[in-house]
Structure formats: C-alpha cells, structure tokens
C-alpha cells in the first residue's frame, strides 16, 4: 500500500466485527509507533496493548462511566443531532466491540522530564499516527479516543494498567471494521503556502 493511499483512505471506525487481532500484527503496529520522530530522542512513550477479553472488559467498564460523564457535553455539542449523541455514547461505552485497544501514556511524570509537556505529548501523538496508518495498511481499522481525559477517567486507566508511568495521552481501538464510514468534509482555509 502506498503511503498516500493509507493517509487518504484511513477512517475512524466505531464498529468492529469482534474478530481477534493476531499478536504479530499488534506487535508490528506497536513497533511502528516506536519509529516516530520525538523530542530530543527521549522516546517518552509507554503503550499498553490490551487484547485479553477480561482486560478489555475492564477498559470497557471505565469507558462506560466515561460515556455517562460526557453525556452533558455531548448533548450540548450536538444539540440538533440526538442520534449522534446516542451513537457516540454507545461507541465510547462499548468501544465498538473492538477486540484490542492501545493505551498511550507518557513514560514518566512531567516533573521527571524537566521540559515542557507539550513536546512529549506531540511525540506520543506522532507515534499513535504511525500506529493508525500501520494498522490500516494491514486491514485493521482504528479510532483515537480522548474522552476519558475530559471525563477525568484517565487516572483510573493509568492506575489499572500503568501505575508507575506518566499521564495518559490517548486510547486507540483496533479491530476489523463492521462499517464503511465516509470521509468527513475537510474545511477550507486551514493552510497557506508562502513562496
């Protein structure tokens, strides 16, 4: 698969068919993340791939509470679209029946780095993008979630899965798609070229 095809073709998928992902594919996705550019080569990330059904259920329990907490903000954001609110809440709660998710954390607490946190958050984000594109190139769909931070449930996920690591940055779901989402419209005026 050409890189452009992956970049332009990948979509956030919120419904999966539940088939498990091979350990080798999960490992390849994680290792692609480790190849990302990062601030001063700190490699400030720590990833936990959760594919064990019992552990996935533990994540879902936290995300169920996340869905409840986010209901008022989702309702306000999509006031004219109650169906979007209902679908989003269901996805957050069940993670779309994803058989795997990757929890992304900073490797250390902010104070240990003695640098601006944004440098390291950007580094983890670059690693996650590598993972999303690698997954797509292997026929595996994904979705990037940050609602658990807005709901302040990231602390619970950190305590359960990476208690000795830094703050949580994101959660990505992985699975084989059970839907074909359309590309969202891209807005104009988001860049300029100075020659």
Backbone bond lengths (Angstrom), bond angles and torsions (degrees), N, CA, C in turn:
res aa  C-N    CA-C-N  psi(-1)  N-CA   C-N-CA  omega(-1)  CA-C   N-CA-C  phi
1 X - - - 1.456 - - 1.523 108.71 -
2 X 1.315 115.64 132.94 1.463 121.13 176.87 1.531 109.47 -72.54
3 X 1.328 116.02 148.77 1.460 120.83 -178.90 1.530 111.23 -58.47
4 X 1.330 117.18 -44.59 1.466 120.03 -179.44 1.528 110.79 -59.31
5 X 1.329 116.72 -39.82 1.466 120.70 178.88 1.521 110.65 -61.38
6 X 1.330 117.06 -40.72 1.463 120.62 178.63 1.522 110.90 -66.77
7 X 1.316 117.18 -45.08 1.473 120.91 -178.47 1.528 111.05 -63.64
8 X 1.328 116.79 -44.65 1.461 120.56 -176.27 1.534 112.39 -82.25
9 X 1.320 117.59 -22.83 1.456 120.48 -174.96 1.514 115.16 -93.51
10 X 1.320 117.33 -25.54 1.462 120.41 -176.15 1.531 111.44 -66.67
11 X 1.330 116.02 137.39 1.468 122.59 177.69 1.526 109.07 -130.07
12 X 1.303 115.95 154.69 1.460 120.41 171.06 1.517 107.87 -75.79
13 X 1.321 116.12 119.93 1.457 122.32 -177.72 1.522 108.32 -107.27
14 X 1.320 115.52 133.86 1.461 120.70 -175.85 1.533 112.99 -119.68
15 X 1.333 115.91 16.42 1.460 120.43 177.53 1.524 108.11 -150.19
16 X 1.336 115.49 121.98 1.464 121.61 -176.00 1.524 109.88 -120.61
17 X 1.343 115.74 157.11 1.464 119.25 -177.47 1.529 113.22 -85.77
18 X 1.320 118.25 -2.52 1.459 121.97 173.67 1.517 115.83 88.31
19 X 1.339 118.20 -8.21 1.473 119.63 178.53 1.521 109.91 -60.23
20 X 1.330 117.71 138.54 1.470 119.52 179.23 1.527 111.71 -69.44
21 X 1.313 115.00 157.02 1.464 122.36 177.24 1.520 107.63 -102.99
22 X 1.305 116.14 135.84 1.467 120.60 -178.97 1.528 110.44 -63.22
23 X 1.328 115.26 143.16 1.461 121.09 179.61 1.530 111.06 -55.97
24 X 1.324 116.80 -38.56 1.465 120.75 -179.42 1.530 111.22 -62.61
25 X 1.336 116.98 -38.10 1.462 120.59 177.97 1.522 110.84 -68.71
26 X 1.323 117.40 -41.47 1.467 120.58 177.38 1.523 109.65 -60.91
27 X 1.318 116.40 -43.90 1.461 120.46 179.92 1.531 111.42 -62.98
28 X 1.324 116.88 -42.05 1.469 120.00 178.90 1.529 111.27 -63.98
29 X 1.325 116.46 -38.92 1.472 120.90 177.51 1.526 110.18 -63.39
30 X 1.321 117.13 -45.90 1.471 120.90 178.64 1.525 111.39 -62.08
31 X 1.314 116.43 -44.20 1.466 119.56 -177.85 1.526 111.89 -66.25
32 X 1.327 117.47 -31.11 1.463 120.09 174.34 1.526 110.06 -63.36
33 X 1.327 116.06 -37.41 1.466 119.91 176.61 1.509 112.21 -61.75
34 X 1.324 116.40 -38.49 1.467 120.49 -178.00 1.521 112.63 -67.85
35 X 1.323 117.41 -13.99 1.468 121.15 179.78 1.529 112.60 -88.48
36 X 1.310 117.69 1.88 1.469 121.34 -175.81 1.526 111.99 -68.44
37 X 1.334 116.28 151.04 1.460 119.42 170.71 1.516 108.80 -63.95
38 X 1.338 116.65 148.52 1.459 119.18 -177.69 1.520 110.57 -155.50
39 X 1.314 115.32 158.52 1.466 122.52 -174.28 1.523 111.48 -60.94
40 X 1.320 116.20 118.39 1.471 123.75 174.38 1.532 113.24 49.93
41 X 1.313 116.58 28.68 1.461 123.67 179.93 1.529 112.83 55.72
42 X 1.333 116.59 31.97 1.466 120.02 175.16 1.532 111.65 -69.94
43 X 1.346 116.42 -24.90 1.461 120.79 -174.67 1.540 109.23 47.58
44 X 1.352 115.90 60.26 1.468 121.62 -166.72 1.519 115.26 -85.13
45 X 1.319 117.06 33.01 1.455 120.75 -174.30 1.520 112.67 -114.62
46 X 1.310 113.65 158.72 1.463 120.54 171.56 1.518 106.47 -147.47
47 X 1.327 116.71 125.91 1.456 121.92 -175.84 1.528 110.78 -118.22
48 X 1.317 115.07 139.90 1.460 120.87 174.86 1.527 106.46 -121.30
49 X 1.332 116.07 113.13 1.469 120.92 175.99 1.523 107.49 -89.67
50 X 1.318 115.94 121.44 1.461 121.59 -177.74 1.530 108.42 -109.77
51 X 1.334 116.27 111.15 1.459 120.90 179.33 1.532 111.96 -127.40
52 X 1.312 116.89 -8.31 1.464 121.58 176.59 1.530 108.18 -70.61
53 X 1.347 119.00 126.06 1.474 120.65 -176.10 1.534 114.35 -54.32
54 X 1.323 117.75 -38.57 1.467 119.77 179.91 1.531 110.84 -67.70
55 X 1.330 115.95 -39.80 1.468 119.90 179.59 1.532 110.73 -71.20
56 X 1.335 116.64 -37.37 1.469 120.08 175.28 1.523 109.41 -59.50
57 X 1.316 117.21 -39.54 1.459 120.92 178.38 1.525 110.70 -63.20
58 X 1.316 117.69 -37.00 1.470 120.73 176.57 1.524 110.86 -62.62
59 X 1.336 116.38 -40.90 1.469 120.00 177.06 1.526 109.40 -64.56
60 X 1.332 116.89 -44.10 1.470 120.77 -179.81 1.525 111.89 -59.65
61 X 1.317 117.61 -37.11 1.473 120.27 179.06 1.528 110.60 -62.46
62 X 1.323 116.80 -39.67 1.468 120.34 177.00 1.523 109.82 -68.32
63 X 1.336 116.53 -40.35 1.461 120.01 -178.59 1.532 111.45 -70.77
64 X 1.325 117.43 -27.02 1.464 120.28 175.27 1.530 109.86 -63.73
65 X 1.312 116.24 -44.36 1.467 120.81 176.82 1.533 109.82 -65.53
66 X 1.327 116.50 -38.29 1.468 121.29 177.03 1.526 110.41 -57.45
67 X 1.332 116.04 -45.06 1.463 121.32 179.78 1.530 111.10 -58.84
68 X 1.322 116.52 -43.58 1.469 120.74 179.42 1.534 110.84 -62.50
69 X 1.336 116.06 -45.54 1.466 120.64 -177.93 1.524 111.48 -64.62
70 X 1.333 116.88 -35.47 1.462 121.14 -176.43 1.523 113.93 -81.50
71 X 1.325 117.88 -8.42 1.461 120.48 -176.31 1.526 113.27 -52.15
72 X 1.330 120.80 -48.76 1.478 119.05 -179.83 1.530 113.42 -61.26
73 X 1.324 118.20 -42.29 1.468 119.11 -179.07 1.525 111.56 -70.40
74 X 1.328 117.60 -36.48 1.474 120.01 176.36 1.523 110.65 -65.32
75 X 1.333 116.46 -41.57 1.461 120.74 179.86 1.524 110.74 -63.15
76 X 1.320 117.31 -40.15 1.469 120.73 178.28 1.532 111.27 -69.24
77 X 1.326 116.97 -41.36 1.471 121.45 -177.67 1.526 111.69 -67.24
78 X 1.330 117.47 -39.04 1.461 122.46 -177.07 1.528 110.78 -116.95
79 X 1.324 114.32 46.65 1.462 121.42 -175.01 1.529 113.26 -52.04
80 X 1.320 116.94 -38.55 1.463 121.05 -177.51 1.528 112.81 -90.35
81 X 1.321 116.71 1.93 1.465 120.53 -174.99 1.534 110.59 -131.02
82 X 1.326 118.39 70.32 1.465 120.40 -177.65 1.534 113.14 -60.40
83 X 1.340 117.04 -29.20 1.466 120.02 178.05 1.529 110.84 -64.71
84 X 1.323 116.46 -37.74 1.467 120.82 177.71 1.526 109.80 -64.07
85 X 1.324 116.05 -41.14 1.471 120.50 178.19 1.525 109.90 -61.01
86 X 1.319 117.17 -47.57 1.460 121.55 -178.44 1.532 111.24 -62.87
87 X 1.333 116.96 -45.00 1.469 121.04 -179.57 1.526 111.45 -65.96
88 X 1.331 116.89 -40.48 1.461 120.78 -179.72 1.522 110.56 -65.88
89 X 1.324 116.52 -44.45 1.464 120.23 178.41 1.526 111.18 -60.40
90 X 1.332 116.24 -42.74 1.464 119.73 179.89 1.528 110.54 -64.67
91 X 1.321 116.66 -42.01 1.465 118.93 179.12 1.529 110.92 -62.19
92 X 1.323 116.53 -48.23 1.466 119.60 -179.86 1.526 109.98 -58.78
93 X 1.321 116.78 -45.65 1.457 121.72 -176.02 1.531 112.30 -62.30
94 X 1.327 116.91 -44.77 1.469 121.04 -174.45 1.527 113.40 -105.44
95 X 1.326 116.77 -4.23 1.468 123.06 -176.34 1.524 110.90 53.84
96 X 1.330 116.12 32.12 1.454 121.04 174.50 1.517 115.07 65.46
97 X 1.344 117.02 18.62 1.460 121.98 -176.75 1.536 111.54 68.75
98 X 1.325 116.45 26.88 1.471 120.58 179.52 1.528 109.99 -64.47
99 X 1.336 117.02 133.96 1.463 119.75 178.38 1.527 113.13 -82.51
100 X 1.335 115.57 -6.99 1.465 120.02 -177.48 1.523 109.04 -150.83
101 X 1.308 116.01 146.96 1.462 120.01 169.54 1.521 108.01 -141.67
102 X 1.307 115.09 155.56 1.462 120.90 176.50 1.520 107.51 -117.36
103 X 1.320 115.69 123.49 1.455 122.56 176.72 1.522 107.08 -95.48
104 X 1.316 116.51 128.14 1.466 121.49 -176.76 1.523 109.82 -111.34
105 X 1.322 115.19 127.10 1.463 122.59 -179.60 1.519 109.85 -128.31
106 X 1.325 115.92 160.58 1.457 119.34 163.96 1.530 106.77 -73.73
107 X 1.316 116.17 147.75 1.461 120.52 -178.04 1.526 111.32 -65.78
108 X 1.353 115.78 -36.45 1.463 120.54 -176.71 1.519 109.95 -131.39
109 X 1.320 115.97 168.25 1.461 120.70 171.52 1.523 109.27 -66.62
110 X 1.329 115.95 152.46 1.460 121.72 -177.01 1.522 112.93 -51.79
111 X 1.313 117.13 -45.12 1.463 121.50 -174.37 1.525 112.22 -61.57
112 X 1.319 117.14 -28.95 1.456 120.45 -178.75 1.524 112.48 -69.33
113 X 1.335 117.02 -24.09 1.466 119.96 -179.26 1.521 112.64 -83.13
114 X 1.323 117.58 -28.76 1.459 123.64 -178.24 1.527 111.28 55.57
115 X 1.315 115.32 36.63 1.464 121.83 175.74 1.519 107.60 -143.29
116 X 1.320 116.36 172.18 1.464 119.90 -179.57 1.522 110.57 -66.24
117 X 1.312 115.10 131.75 1.460 121.52 -178.92 1.521 112.41 -58.16
118 X 1.345 117.33 -34.81 1.461 119.62 -175.56 1.527 111.95 -58.20
119 X 1.320 118.25 -33.40 1.467 120.46 178.67 1.521 110.54 -59.20
120 X 1.306 116.79 -39.11 1.451 121.08 -175.37 1.519 111.69 -83.30
121 X 1.328 117.03 -34.09 1.463 120.48 174.79 1.530 109.11 -62.10
122 X 1.338 116.50 -43.10 1.468 120.60 177.82 1.523 110.96 -61.98
123 X 1.308 117.20 -37.79 1.460 121.16 178.84 1.528 110.98 -63.40
124 X 1.334 116.41 -44.68 1.465 120.35 178.66 1.526 109.88 -64.99
125 X 1.336 117.16 -38.99 1.465 120.62 178.82 1.527 110.76 -62.14
126 X 1.326 117.24 -40.04 1.466 120.36 177.38 1.527 110.44 -62.49
127 X 1.315 116.81 -40.61 1.466 121.07 178.71 1.530 110.53 -64.26
128 X 1.321 116.89 -41.40 1.462 120.39 179.24 1.526 111.33 -64.06
129 X 1.318 116.94 -39.53 1.472 119.32 177.80 1.528 110.53 -62.45
130 X 1.324 117.09 -41.49 1.469 119.68 175.24 1.529 110.50 -57.13
131 X 1.327 115.92 -42.73 1.462 120.15 -179.03 1.526 111.60 -64.37
132 X 1.332 116.71 -44.59 1.460 120.67 -179.12 1.521 111.39 -60.41
133 X 1.336 116.26 -43.80 1.462 120.13 -178.90 1.524 111.54 -70.45
134 X 1.321 116.92 -37.55 1.464 120.02 177.51 1.523 110.29 -65.35
135 X 1.328 116.32 -43.67 1.466 119.71 177.46 1.525 109.93 -57.55
136 X 1.319 116.69 -48.02 1.462 121.09 -178.84 1.526 111.04 -58.87
137 X 1.330 116.67 -40.70 1.467 120.11 -178.99 1.530 111.15 -65.39
138 X 1.322 117.51 -18.83 1.467 122.59 179.43 1.537 111.69 -100.06
139 X 1.334 116.98 7.31 1.464 120.41 -179.93 1.515 113.75 81.42
140 X 1.332 116.61 14.85 1.467 122.16 -179.02 1.526 108.54 -105.64
141 X 1.311 116.19 128.52 1.468 120.93 -178.24 1.526 110.45 -91.06
142 X 1.338 115.19 167.86 1.463 119.54 -174.19 1.523 111.29 -156.89
143 X 1.324 114.23 166.92 1.460 121.30 171.50 1.530 108.25 -152.39
144 X 1.315 116.32 139.35 1.461 124.11 -177.64 1.524 107.89 -97.54
145 X 1.331 117.82 124.33 1.464 121.84 -179.33 1.525 111.37 -119.50
146 X 1.331 115.47 138.41 1.467 121.22 174.98 1.529 111.65 -130.62
147 X 1.329 117.44 1.96 1.459 121.20 -178.39 1.515 113.65 -58.36
148 X 1.332 116.20 -29.19 1.469 119.25 179.98 1.527 111.08 -63.45
149 X 1.333 117.99 -28.96 1.461 119.81 175.76 1.533 110.51 -73.34
150 X 1.326 116.30 -44.19 1.466 119.82 177.93 1.526 110.64 -58.12
151 X 1.331 116.20 -37.58 1.466 121.17 -179.73 1.528 112.93 -84.43
152 X 1.327 116.09 -0.52 1.470 123.25 -178.78 1.527 112.16 59.70
153 X 1.329 115.72 31.64 1.459 121.51 176.18 1.533 111.09 -97.34
154 X 1.325 116.11 -5.56 1.469 120.52 177.83 1.528 111.34 -61.14
155 X 1.311 116.35 -30.83 1.467 121.07 179.73 1.534 110.15 -62.77
156 X 1.322 116.36 -39.43 1.466 119.99 179.38 1.523 110.57 -67.81
157 X 1.335 117.10 -42.63 1.468 120.02 177.93 1.528 111.00 -62.89
158 X 1.317 115.79 -38.74 1.467 119.24 177.27 1.531 110.67 -64.18
159 X 1.312 116.77 -45.38 1.474 120.63 179.85 1.524 111.36 -60.29
160 X 1.338 116.77 -38.71 1.465 121.06 -177.56 1.529 112.87 -75.45
161 X 1.342 116.45 -39.11 1.461 119.34 -167.65 1.536 115.40 -115.91
162 X 1.311 118.82 -19.23 1.468 119.89 -178.43 1.531 110.03 -154.14
163 X 1.338 117.63 58.88 1.467 120.24 -172.14 1.528 114.71 -63.63
164 X 1.309 117.46 -22.90 1.467 119.86 -178.24 1.527 112.41 -99.63
165 X 1.348 117.72 12.94 1.462 121.89 -178.65 1.525 109.91 -108.53
166 X 1.313 115.13 -179.68 1.459 120.89 -179.71 1.523 112.17 -81.69
167 X 1.321 115.43 -167.82 1.467 121.21 -174.13 1.520 111.94 -64.33
168 X 1.312 114.83 156.03 1.460 121.45 177.16 1.515 109.59 -77.84
169 X 1.341 115.60 141.04 1.462 121.13 -179.87 1.529 111.10 -108.17
170 X 1.322 117.83 -40.09 1.470 120.71 -178.14 1.520 110.26 -168.16
171 X 1.316 114.46 171.47 1.453 123.33 172.38 1.516 105.74 -132.55
172 X 1.330 117.38 131.40 1.459 118.66 173.83 1.517 108.83 -118.51
173 X 1.333 115.08 136.46 1.453 120.56 174.98 1.522 108.36 -90.13
174 X 1.323 116.07 148.77 1.463 121.99 177.33 1.521 108.76 -133.99
175 X 1.313 116.83 140.05 1.457 120.90 176.76 1.508 110.61 177.42
176 X 1.324 115.00 178.79 1.461 121.09 177.17 1.517 107.92 -92.06
177 X 1.309 115.48 126.05 1.461 121.95 -170.63 1.525 112.99 -61.65
178 X 1.330 113.78 141.15 1.449 121.89 173.42 1.528 109.22 -118.84
179 X 1.338 115.39 24.57 1.465 121.69 178.09 1.533 108.04 -158.20
180 X 1.321 116.11 166.26 1.462 121.06 177.57 1.519 107.94 -127.55
181 X 1.339 116.96 86.46 1.467 118.96 -177.96 1.531 111.91 -70.46
182 X 1.316 115.10 147.57 1.469 120.76 175.86 1.524 109.04 -83.33
183 X 1.307 115.88 156.25 1.464 121.03 176.39 1.526 109.02 -69.66
184 X 1.340 117.55 129.78 1.469 118.51 175.29 1.526 110.14 -67.95
185 X 1.310 115.21 148.96 1.467 120.14 178.64 1.527 109.24 -62.89
186 X 1.306 116.51 133.28 1.461 121.39 177.25 1.520 108.72 -91.59
187 X 1.311 116.34 133.30 1.462 121.85 -175.75 1.521 110.91 -79.96
188 X 1.298 114.37 147.85 1.470 121.58 178.88 1.526 110.69 -78.60
189 X 1.305 116.44 164.64 1.458 122.24 172.47 1.515 114.58 74.32
190 X 1.336 117.72 28.22 1.463 120.52 -177.22 1.523 112.91 -101.34
191 X 1.322 117.53 0.95 1.470 119.63 174.30 1.520 109.80 -157.85
192 X 1.313 116.03 165.54 1.465 122.96 171.67 1.515 108.63 -144.29
193 X 1.300 115.73 156.55 1.465 121.24 179.89 1.524 107.02 -118.66
194 X 1.305 116.28 122.34 1.460 121.68 178.55 1.525 108.06 -104.31
195 X 1.336 115.72 115.79 1.467 120.75 179.64 1.512 111.37 -111.37
